[in-house]
Amino acid sequence: MQRWRIWLEWLLAAGLSLLIARLVLLLFAANPAQPFTQLILWLSQALVWPLAWLDAAQPQTGVRFERGTFLLIVLGMLGIGIWQLRQARRTTHGLE
């Protein structure tokens, strides 16, 4: 396997982990004054920014379900699943 693929897989896994952590923190109404919550929300803000318009009407405090974050998680998991299927097909057919 090429080195860039390994780095890309780790990067995608880290991004999905951040998005999942963000969704869980917001679903359980984590205190935004806590440093860990601030760190996760700050790191994941750039990932969620393109779909922020989906959640424009969401309240800024309390429990919230960000549809944009959930959509990115689902799309990311589908993309990784398709990637893994293609890699498995390549290795079984001797293309790699």
C-alpha positions in Angstrom: 0.0 0.0 0.0 1.3 3.4 -0.8 2.3 5.7 2.0 -0.2 8.5 1.0 -3.1 6.1 1.3 -2.2 5.3 4.8 -2.0 9.0 5.7 -5.3 9.7 4.0 -7.0 6.9 5.8 -5.7 8.2 9.1 -6.8 11.7 8.3 -10.3 10.6 7.3 -10.6 8.5 10.5 -9.5 11.5 12.6 -12.0 13.8 10.8 -14.9 11.3 11.3 -13.9 10.9 15.0 -14.0 14.6 15.5 -17.4 14.9 13.9 -18.8 12.0 16.0 -17.4 13.6 19.1 -19.0 16.9 18.1 -22.4 15.3 17.5 -22.3 13.5 20.9 -21.2 16.6 22.8 -24.0 18.6 21.3 -26.6 15.9 21.8 -25.8 15.7 25.5 -25.7 19.5 25.9 -22.0 19.6 27.0 -21.0 22.7 28.8 -19.4 25.0 26.2 -17.3 26.6 28.9 -15.3 23.4 29.4 -11.9 23.3 27.7 -12.4 19.9 26.1 -15.7 20.9 24.6 -14.2 24.1 23.3 -11.4 22.2 21.7 -13.6 19.6 20.0 -16.0 22.3 18.7 -13.1 24.5 17.5 -11.3 21.6 15.7 -14.5 20.4 14.0 -15.8 23.8 13.0 -13.9 23.9 9.8 -15.3 20.5 8.8 -18.9 21.5 9.5 -18.7 25.0 8.0 -19.8 24.1 4.4 -23.1 22.7 5.7 -23.7 25.2 8.5 -26.7 26.6 6.6 -28.6 23.4 7.4 -28.5 24.3 11.1 -29.0 28.1 11.0 -32.2 27.9 12.9 -30.8 25.7 15.7 -30.6 27.1 19.2 -27.1 28.0 20.3 -27.5 26.5 23.8 -28.9 23.3 25.2 -29.5 20.1 23.3 -29.1 20.3 19.6 -28.9 17.9 16.7 -26.8 19.3 13.9 -28.1 17.8 10.6 -25.0 19.0 8.7 -22.7 17.1 11.1 -24.8 14.0 10.8 -24.8 14.3 7.0 -21.0 14.6 6.9 -20.7 11.5 9.2 -22.9 9.4 7.0 -21.2 10.6 3.8 -17.8 10.0 5.3 -18.7 6.5 6.4 -20.2 5.7 2.9 -17.0 7.0 1.3 -14.8 5.0 3.5 -16.9 1.9 2.9 -16.7 2.3 -0.9 -13.0 2.9 -0.6 -12.5 -0.3 1.4 -14.6 -2.3 -1.1 -12.5 -1.0 -4.0 -9.3 -1.8 -2.2 -10.5 -5.3 -1.4 -11.5 -5.8 -5.0 -8.1 -4.6 -6.3 -6.2 -6.9 -4.0 -8.3 -10.0 -4.8 -8.0 -9.4 -8.5 -4.3 -8.9 -8.4 -4.3 -5.3 -9.5 -2.1 -4.1 -6.7 
